[in-house]
Amino acid sequence: MTQLQTRPSGDDPGAPGASGTSRTRIDRFFDLTGRGTTVAREVRGGITTFVAVAYIILLIPIILSGAEDVTGATMTIPQLTTAVALSAAITTILMGLVGNAPFALASGLGIAPVVAFQAAPHMTWDQAMGLVVLEGVVIVVFALTGIRQLIMDAIPTPLKHAIGVGIGMFIALIGLVDAGFVGRGEGTVVTLGAGGRLSGWPIVVFCVGLLLMFALFARRVPGAILIGIVAATVLAIVINAVVDGVKWPGVVTPELPEKIVSTPDFGLLFNVDLFGGFGAAGVLTATVVLFTLVLSGFFDAMGTILGVGEEAGMADEQGRIPGVGKILTIDGFGAVIGGVTGGSANTIVVESAAGVGEGARTGLASLVTGALFAGAMFLTPLAAVVPAQAAAPALVLVGALMMTAARKIEWDDIDLAIPAFLTIALMPFTYSITNGVGAGVIAYTVIKAARGRFDQIHWLLWVISAIFVAYFGIGAIEGLFT
């Protein structure tokens, strides 16, 4: 995340105190004066956050539409675009009205792959979204009872960082594979492109989009990711129109739509089977997937709240954020709403920092961002134009940004380095976030126990390790009962 200007200049007309001591209803509701901000700053911050995070409306549908459930069924991009935009609008507006925080919520890039590649292969989409809803319920209960803090304390901090890094590598690999930059090799597990070479116009689109995105982001251009996706999409449309016979891997062919505005497709709304996944995939497998969803959403949100909240001047001298209970509860409801709408779990997004850098300090900025999300529901034809090669660079860039947490891991401590390495490596190498989390937790528990450092093993880690041991040995366990 780039360095933010956490104290915007006071050149706005109507800066706090500039118009006298009277306070408007909006000022009192959001405490604009108390937080040293203005309506103008909040609107500007809300728009900036939307520009920074709008790529998710394009990216999540591509991730989810590219996967099949256990029956071979897929979800369409128009349906997913509506679901992602609708759930983001509802939850971000809730954050503004109830949490009064400048945090946007949208489908999490660390959670969508779990739904697409861990849950869906073992159950139907309705059942997978049922697990997403249950994830949200669990997070809400944890937030209200204080259990969330207990679990947070149980997982060693280096493993928390490693989970984020591993998810970043996994997301980057998905982007590289979707773009065709990495493929299956002959005699090797993976290779460069197809057969060890890069060829074809789709690869050109990906490379141009990736380099452009890197350059814009390095120059701290607001909305760099979205600009990169749009530019790469335009290039793909031009190539597809000018060059005959171009084959575009994936579900999208870059062609201009017949119309730009359309009626939202609410076909996924309320398609939820709460407990069917436990019957379809088995109690153990479904429980581990649910645990992974909770863990991913849990730590992503906590890190973002603490980091962005501090940048926004919301934290006290001890680094605590007043009203964090409401914020955590809304984050849990975000997962519930995401599952009900069919767009995967919502969580607080780190791109909220872009709005904070532009002056956002209150929930008014979230209302602006949420309203823009709502408007995006009517632009679904545009989302169906974006090929995987134009959106994949965003996955690679976001993966690179998530990798920065690796510096926080104490690599010279073998007790921590091995579990962290297994967590990070196994996620992309096994195409499974669950496997990485499980291997890291088990390795940490075993190494600490082998060295007699039982006082450093939280009792919950024994329980979690036992669950993962059963998960990894599910084949042998099933064999005993067949």
C-alpha positions as CSV (number, residue, x, y, z in Angstrom):
1,M,0.0,0.0,0.0
2,T,1.4,3.4,-0.9
3,Q,2.2,6.1,1.5
4,L,-0.9,8.0,2.3
5,Q,-1.4,11.7,3.0
6,T,-3.2,11.2,6.3
7,R,-3.9,14.8,7.0
8,P,-5.4,16.6,4.0
9,S,-4.8,20.2,3.5
10,G,-7.3,22.7,4.8
11,D,-8.1,24.4,1.6
12,D,-11.7,23.1,1.3
13,P,-14.4,25.7,1.4
14,G,-16.4,25.2,4.5
15,A,-13.6,23.5,6.4
16,P,-14.5,22.7,10.0
17,G,-15.0,25.9,12.0
18,A,-14.9,28.1,8.9
19,S,-18.6,28.7,8.8
20,G,-19.1,29.4,12.5
21,T,-20.2,27.2,15.3
22,S,-23.5,26.0,13.9
23,R,-23.5,22.3,12.8
24,T,-25.8,20.8,10.2
25,R,-27.7,17.6,10.7
26,I,-25.2,15.7,8.5
27,D,-22.3,17.2,10.5
28,R,-23.9,16.0,13.8
29,F,-24.8,12.6,12.5
30,F,-21.3,11.8,11.1
31,D,-19.4,14.0,13.5
32,L,-17.6,15.7,10.6
33,T,-16.4,18.6,12.7
34,G,-15.2,16.3,15.5
35,R,-13.1,14.3,13.0
36,G,-11.7,17.4,11.3
37,T,-13.4,16.8,7.9
38,T,-16.0,18.3,5.6
39,V,-18.7,17.1,3.3
40,A,-16.5,18.0,0.3
41,R,-13.7,15.9,1.6
42,E,-15.9,13.0,2.4
43,V,-17.5,13.0,-1.1
44,R,-14.1,13.2,-2.7
45,G,-12.8,10.4,-0.5
46,G,-15.8,8.2,-1.3
47,I,-15.4,8.6,-5.0
48,T,-11.7,7.9,-4.8
49,T,-12.4,4.7,-2.9
50,F,-14.9,3.6,-5.5
51,V,-12.4,4.2,-8.3
52,A,-9.8,2.3,-6.5
53,V,-12.0,-0.7,-5.7
54,A,-14.3,-0.8,-8.7
55,Y,-12.1,-3.4,-10.5
56,I,-13.5,-6.0,-8.0
57,I,-16.9,-5.6,-9.8
58,L,-15.1,-6.9,-12.9
59,L,-12.7,-9.3,-11.3
60,I,-14.8,-11.4,-8.9
61,P,-17.3,-12.4,-11.7
62,I,-14.4,-13.6,-13.9
63,I,-13.0,-15.7,-11.0
64,L,-16.4,-17.2,-10.1
65,S,-17.7,-17.7,-13.6
66,G,-14.5,-19.6,-14.5
67,A,-15.3,-22.3,-12.0
68,E,-17.8,-25.2,-12.1
69,D,-19.7,-26.7,-9.2
70,V,-19.9,-30.4,-8.5
71,T,-22.7,-30.7,-11.2
72,G,-20.7,-28.8,-13.8
73,A,-22.9,-25.7,-13.5
74,T,-21.5,-22.2,-13.9
75,M,-22.7,-18.7,-13.0
76,T,-22.9,-16.0,-15.7
77,I,-21.0,-12.8,-15.6
78,P,-24.1,-10.5,-15.8
79,Q,-25.6,-12.3,-12.8
80,L,-22.3,-12.2,-10.8
81,T,-21.7,-8.5,-11.7
82,T,-25.2,-7.6,-10.3
83,A,-24.6,-9.7,-7.2
84,V,-21.2,-8.3,-6.5
85,A,-22.3,-4.7,-7.0
86,L,-25.6,-5.1,-5.0
87,S,-23.9,-6.7,-2.0
88,A,-21.1,-4.1,-2.0
89,A,-23.7,-1.3,-2.1
90,I,-25.7,-2.6,0.8
91,T,-22.8,-3.4,3.1
92,T,-20.8,-0.3,2.4
93,I,-23.9,1.9,3.0
94,L,-24.5,-0.1,6.3
95,M,-20.9,0.7,7.3
96,G,-21.5,4.4,6.7
97,L,-24.8,4.6,8.6
98,V,-24.0,2.2,11.5
99,G,-20.2,2.0,11.8
100,N,-19.6,5.7,10.7
101,A,-16.2,4.6,9.3
102,P,-14.7,5.3,5.9
103,F,-14.5,1.6,5.0
104,A,-15.8,0.1,1.8
105,L,-16.9,-3.5,1.7
106,A,-16.9,-5.8,-1.4
107,S,-16.3,-9.4,-2.3
108,G,-13.0,-10.4,-1.0
109,L,-10.2,-11.5,-3.4
110,G,-8.9,-13.8,-0.7
111,I,-12.3,-15.4,-0.2
112,A,-13.7,-15.8,-3.7
113,P,-11.0,-18.4,-4.7
114,V,-12.0,-20.5,-1.7
115,V,-15.6,-20.5,-2.8
116,A,-14.7,-21.2,-6.5
117,F,-11.9,-23.8,-6.1
118,Q,-12.4,-25.3,-2.6
119,A,-16.2,-25.3,-2.0
120,A,-17.7,-25.5,-5.5
121,P,-15.9,-28.7,-6.7
122,H,-17.6,-30.6,-3.8
123,M,-21.1,-29.1,-3.8
124,T,-23.5,-26.9,-5.8
125,W,-23.3,-23.2,-6.0
126,D,-26.3,-22.8,-3.8
127,Q,-24.6,-24.9,-1.1
128,A,-21.4,-23.1,-1.5
129,M,-23.2,-19.8,-0.9
130,G,-24.8,-21.4,2.1
131,L,-21.4,-21.8,3.6
132,V,-20.6,-18.2,2.8
133,V,-23.8,-17.2,4.8
134,L,-22.8,-19.4,7.7
135,E,-19.3,-17.8,7.6
136,G,-20.9,-14.4,8.1
137,V,-23.1,-15.8,10.9
138,V,-20.1,-17.2,12.7
139,I,-18.2,-13.9,12.3
140,V,-21.1,-12.0,13.7
141,V,-21.4,-14.3,16.7
142,F,-17.7,-14.1,17.3
143,A,-17.8,-10.3,17.1
144,L,-20.7,-10.1,19.5
145,T,-19.3,-12.6,22.1
146,G,-15.6,-11.7,22.0
147,I,-14.7,-15.1,20.6
148,R,-13.2,-13.3,17.5
149,Q,-10.6,-11.8,19.7
150,L,-9.8,-15.2,21.3
151,I,-9.3,-16.8,17.9
152,M,-7.2,-13.9,16.8
153,D,-4.9,-14.4,19.8
154,A,-4.7,-18.1,19.3
155,I,-3.2,-18.0,15.7
156,P,0.4,-16.9,15.9
157,T,1.0,-13.6,14.3
158,P,3.6,-14.9,11.8
159,L,1.0,-17.4,10.6
160,K,-1.5,-14.6,10.1
161,H,1.0,-12.8,7.9
162,A,1.8,-16.0,6.1
163,I,-1.8,-16.7,5.3
164,G,-2.1,-13.3,3.6
165,V,1.2,-13.8,1.7
166,G,0.1,-17.3,0.6
167,I,-3.3,-16.0,-0.6
168,G,-1.4,-13.4,-2.5
169,M,0.7,-16.0,-4.3
170,F,-2.4,-18.1,-5.0
171,I,-4.2,-15.1,-6.5
172,A,-1.2,-14.2,-8.6
173,L,-1.0,-17.8,-9.9
174,I,-4.7,-17.7,-10.8
175,G,-4.1,-14.5,-12.8
176,L,-1.1,-15.9,-14.6
177,V,-2.9,-19.2,-15.5
178,D,-6.1,-17.4,-16.6
179,A,-4.1,-15.1,-18.8
180,G,-2.3,-18.1,-20.4
181,F,1.1,-16.7,-19.2
182,V,1.6,-19.9,-17.2
183,G,0.4,-23.3,-18.5
184,R,0.8,-27.0,-18.0
185,G,4.2,-28.2,-19.2
186,E,5.3,-31.3,-21.1
187,G,7.4,-33.2,-18.5
188,T,7.0,-30.3,-16.0
189,V,4.2,-29.4,-13.8
190,V,4.0,-25.8,-15.2
191,T,5.8,-23.9,-17.9
192,L,5.8,-20.5,-19.6
193,G,2.8,-20.0,-21.8
194,A,1.8,-23.0,-24.0
195,G,4.7,-25.4,-24.6
196,G,7.3,-23.1,-23.1
197,R,6.6,-20.1,-25.3
198,L,4.4,-17.0,-25.2
199,S,2.4,-16.5,-28.3
200,G,-0.9,-15.0,-29.5
201,W,-2.7,-11.6,-29.2
202,P,-4.3,-12.5,-25.8
203,I,-0.9,-12.7,-24.2
204,V,0.0,-9.3,-25.7
205,V,-3.1,-7.8,-24.1
206,F,-2.1,-9.4,-20.7
207,C,1.5,-8.1,-20.9
208,V,0.5,-4.6,-22.0
209,G,-2.1,-4.4,-19.2
210,L,0.2,-5.8,-16.6
211,L,3.1,-3.4,-17.4
212,L,0.7,-0.4,-17.7
213,M,-0.8,-1.3,-14.3
214,F,2.6,-1.6,-12.7
215,A,3.7,1.8,-14.1
216,L,0.5,3.6,-13.0
217,F,0.5,2.0,-9.6
218,A,4.2,2.9,-9.1
219,R,3.4,6.5,-10.0
220,R,0.5,6.4,-7.4
221,V,-2.1,7.2,-10.0
222,P,-5.6,6.9,-8.3
223,G,-7.5,4.1,-9.8
224,A,-4.4,2.5,-11.4
225,I,-5.9,-1.0,-11.4
226,L,-9.2,0.1,-12.9
227,I,-7.4,2.2,-15.5
228,G,-5.2,-0.8,-16.4
229,I,-8.2,-3.1,-16.8
230,V,-10.1,-0.6,-19.0
231,A,-7.0,0.1,-21.2
232,A,-6.3,-3.6,-21.7
233,T,-10.0,-4.2,-22.5
234,V,-10.0,-1.5,-25.2
235,L,-6.8,-2.9,-26.7
236,A,-8.5,-6.4,-26.7
237,I,-11.6,-5.0,-28.4
238,V,-9.5,-3.3,-31.1
239,I,-7.4,-6.4,-31.7
240,N,-10.5,-8.6,-31.9
241,A,-12.1,-6.3,-34.4
242,V,-9.0,-5.8,-36.6
243,V,-7.4,-9.3,-36.5
244,D,-9.3,-12.3,-37.8
245,G,-9.4,-15.6,-36.0
246,V,-8.1,-14.6,-32.6
247,K,-9.0,-17.2,-30.0
248,W,-9.7,-15.8,-26.5
249,P,-9.3,-18.4,-23.7
250,G,-12.0,-18.1,-21.1
251,V,-15.7,-17.2,-21.2
252,V,-15.5,-13.7,-22.6
253,T,-14.8,-12.5,-26.2
254,P,-14.0,-8.8,-26.2
255,E,-16.7,-7.3,-28.4
256,L,-18.6,-4.0,-28.0
257,P,-21.9,-4.7,-26.3
258,E,-25.2,-3.8,-28.1
259,K,-26.0,-1.6,-25.1
260,I,-24.2,-0.1,-22.1
261,V,-27.0,0.2,-19.6
262,S,-29.2,-2.8,-18.8
263,T,-31.6,-4.1,-16.2
264,P,-29.7,-5.8,-13.4
265,D,-29.9,-9.6,-13.4
266,F,-31.0,-10.8,-9.9
267,G,-31.0,-14.4,-10.9
268,L,-28.6,-15.4,-8.0
269,L,-30.5,-13.6,-5.3
270,F,-31.6,-15.9,-2.4
271,N,-30.2,-19.0,-4.1
272,V,-28.8,-20.4,-0.9
273,D,-28.8,-23.8,0.6
274,L,-27.5,-23.3,4.2
275,F,-26.7,-26.8,5.2
276,G,-26.7,-28.8,2.0
277,G,-22.9,-28.5,1.6
278,F,-22.4,-30.7,4.7
279,G,-24.3,-33.5,3.1
280,A,-22.8,-33.1,-0.4
281,A,-19.2,-32.7,0.6
282,G,-19.2,-34.4,3.9
283,V,-19.2,-32.8,7.4
284,L,-15.5,-32.8,7.7
285,T,-14.7,-31.2,4.3
286,A,-17.5,-28.7,4.6
287,T,-16.4,-27.7,8.1
288,V,-12.8,-27.2,7.0
289,V,-13.9,-25.0,4.1
290,L,-16.1,-23.0,6.4
291,F,-13.2,-22.7,8.8
292,T,-11.0,-21.4,6.0
293,L,-13.6,-18.9,4.9
294,V,-13.9,-17.6,8.5
295,L,-10.2,-17.4,8.9
296,S,-9.6,-15.6,5.6
297,G,-12.3,-13.1,6.1
298,F,-11.4,-12.7,9.8
299,F,-7.8,-11.7,9.4
300,D,-8.2,-9.7,6.2
301,A,-10.7,-7.5,7.9
302,M,-8.8,-7.1,11.1
303,G,-5.6,-6.1,9.3
304,T,-7.5,-3.6,7.1
305,I,-9.4,-2.1,10.0
306,L,-6.3,-1.5,12.1
307,G,-4.1,-0.3,9.3
308,V,-6.6,2.0,7.5
309,G,-8.2,3.1,10.8
310,E,-4.9,4.3,12.0
311,E,-4.3,6.2,8.8
312,A,-7.7,7.8,9.2
313,G,-6.9,9.0,12.7
314,M,-9.5,6.8,14.3
315,A,-7.1,4.9,16.6
316,D,-6.4,6.0,20.2
317,E,-3.0,6.1,21.8
318,Q,-3.0,2.3,22.4
319,G,-3.9,1.7,18.8
320,R,-7.5,0.8,19.6
321,I,-10.3,2.0,17.4
322,P,-13.5,3.2,19.2
323,G,-16.6,1.5,18.0
324,V,-14.7,-1.4,16.4
325,G,-17.3,-3.8,17.7
326,K,-19.9,-2.3,15.3
327,I,-17.4,-2.3,12.5
328,L,-16.6,-6.0,13.0
329,T,-20.3,-6.9,13.3
330,I,-21.1,-5.2,10.0
331,D,-18.1,-7.0,8.4
332,G,-19.8,-10.3,9.5
333,F,-23.1,-9.2,8.0
334,G,-21.2,-8.4,4.8
335,A,-20.5,-12.1,4.4
336,V,-24.1,-13.0,5.0
337,I,-25.3,-10.4,2.5
338,G,-22.7,-11.6,0.0
339,G,-23.8,-15.2,0.2
340,V,-27.5,-14.3,0.0
341,T,-26.9,-12.2,-3.2
342,G,-24.6,-14.9,-4.7
343,G,-21.5,-12.7,-5.0
344,S,-19.3,-14.4,-2.4
345,A,-18.5,-13.0,1.0
346,N,-18.0,-9.3,1.4
347,T,-15.2,-8.0,3.6
348,I,-13.6,-4.6,4.3
349,V,-11.3,-3.8,1.4
350,V,-7.8,-2.4,1.8
351,E,-8.5,0.0,-1.1
352,S,-10.4,2.0,1.4
353,A,-7.0,3.5,2.2
354,A,-7.2,5.4,-1.1
355,G,-10.2,7.3,0.1
356,V,-8.6,8.0,3.4
357,G,-5.7,9.4,1.6
358,E,-8.1,11.8,-0.1
359,G,-9.5,13.0,3.2
360,A,-12.3,10.5,4.1
361,R,-12.7,10.2,7.8
362,T,-16.4,9.2,8.4
363,G,-19.2,7.0,7.2
364,L,-20.4,9.8,4.8
365,A,-17.6,8.7,2.5
366,S,-18.9,5.1,2.7
367,L,-22.4,6.3,1.7
368,V,-20.9,7.9,-1.4
369,T,-19.0,4.7,-2.3
370,G,-22.1,2.6,-1.7
371,A,-24.2,4.7,-3.9
372,L,-21.7,4.4,-6.7
373,F,-21.7,0.6,-6.2
374,A,-25.5,0.7,-6.6
375,G,-25.2,2.6,-9.9
376,A,-22.8,0.0,-11.2
377,M,-25.5,-2.6,-11.2
378,F,-27.0,-1.1,-14.3
379,L,-23.7,-1.3,-16.3
380,T,-23.4,-5.1,-16.4
381,P,-23.0,-5.3,-20.2
382,L,-19.7,-3.5,-19.8
383,A,-18.4,-6.2,-17.5
384,A,-19.3,-8.9,-20.0
385,V,-16.8,-7.3,-22.4
386,V,-13.7,-7.7,-20.2
387,P,-11.6,-10.8,-21.2
388,A,-9.6,-12.7,-18.6
389,Q,-6.4,-11.3,-20.1
390,A,-7.4,-7.8,-19.3
391,A,-8.5,-8.5,-15.7
392,A,-5.7,-11.0,-14.8
393,P,-3.1,-8.3,-14.4
394,A,-5.0,-7.0,-11.4
395,L,-4.7,-10.4,-9.7
396,V,-1.0,-10.4,-10.2
397,L,-0.6,-6.9,-8.9
398,V,-2.9,-7.5,-5.8
399,G,-0.9,-10.7,-5.2
400,A,2.3,-8.7,-5.3
401,L,1.0,-6.2,-2.8
402,M,-0.2,-9.0,-0.4
403,M,3.4,-10.4,-0.6
404,T,4.7,-7.4,1.3
405,A,3.5,-8.9,4.6
406,A,6.4,-11.4,4.3
407,R,8.7,-8.9,5.7
408,K,6.9,-9.1,9.0
409,I,7.7,-12.8,9.5
410,E,10.7,-13.7,11.6
411,W,12.5,-15.9,9.1
412,D,15.5,-16.4,11.4
413,D,13.3,-18.2,13.9
414,I,13.0,-21.8,12.7
415,D,9.9,-22.4,14.8
416,L,8.1,-19.8,12.8
417,A,9.9,-20.0,9.5
418,I,8.9,-23.6,8.6
419,P,5.2,-23.2,9.4
420,A,5.1,-19.9,7.6
421,F,6.9,-21.3,4.5
422,L,4.5,-24.3,4.4
423,T,1.5,-22.0,4.7
424,I,2.7,-19.8,1.8
425,A,4.0,-22.5,-0.5
426,L,1.2,-25.0,-0.3
427,M,-1.5,-22.5,-1.3
428,P,-0.3,-22.0,-4.9
429,F,1.4,-25.3,-5.2
430,T,-1.7,-27.3,-4.3
431,Y,-4.2,-24.7,-5.6
432,S,-5.7,-24.7,-2.2
433,I,-5.9,-22.1,0.6
434,T,-7.2,-24.7,3.0
435,N,-4.1,-26.9,2.5
436,G,-1.8,-24.0,3.2
437,V,-3.5,-23.0,6.4
438,G,-3.8,-26.5,7.7
439,A,-0.1,-27.4,7.0
440,G,1.1,-24.2,8.7
441,V,-1.0,-24.7,11.9
442,I,-0.1,-28.4,12.2
443,A,3.6,-27.7,11.6
444,Y,3.6,-24.9,14.2
445,T,1.9,-27.0,16.8
446,V,4.2,-30.0,16.2
447,I,7.5,-28.0,16.2
448,K,6.6,-26.1,19.4
449,A,5.6,-29.4,21.1
450,A,8.8,-31.2,19.9
451,R,10.9,-28.4,21.5
452,G,8.9,-28.6,24.7
453,R,7.4,-25.1,24.4
454,F,3.9,-26.1,25.3
455,D,3.3,-22.8,26.9
456,Q,3.5,-21.2,23.4
457,I,0.7,-23.4,22.0
458,H,-2.7,-22.0,22.6
459,W,-5.2,-24.7,23.5
460,L,-7.3,-23.8,20.4
461,L,-4.4,-24.7,18.2
462,W,-4.6,-28.3,19.4
463,V,-8.3,-28.4,18.4
464,I,-7.6,-26.7,15.0
465,S,-4.6,-29.0,14.3
466,A,-6.8,-32.1,15.0
467,I,-9.4,-30.9,12.6
468,F,-6.8,-30.4,9.9
469,V,-5.2,-33.8,10.5
470,A,-8.6,-35.4,9.9
471,Y,-9.0,-33.2,6.8
472,F,-5.7,-34.3,5.3
473,G,-6.4,-37.9,6.2
474,I,-10.0,-37.9,5.0
475,G,-9.2,-40.5,2.3
476,A,-7.8,-43.0,4.8
477,I,-10.7,-42.2,7.2
478,E,-13.3,-42.8,4.6
479,G,-11.5,-46.0,3.6
480,L,-12.0,-47.3,7.2
481,F,-15.7,-47.0,6.9
482,T,-16.2,-48.4,3.4
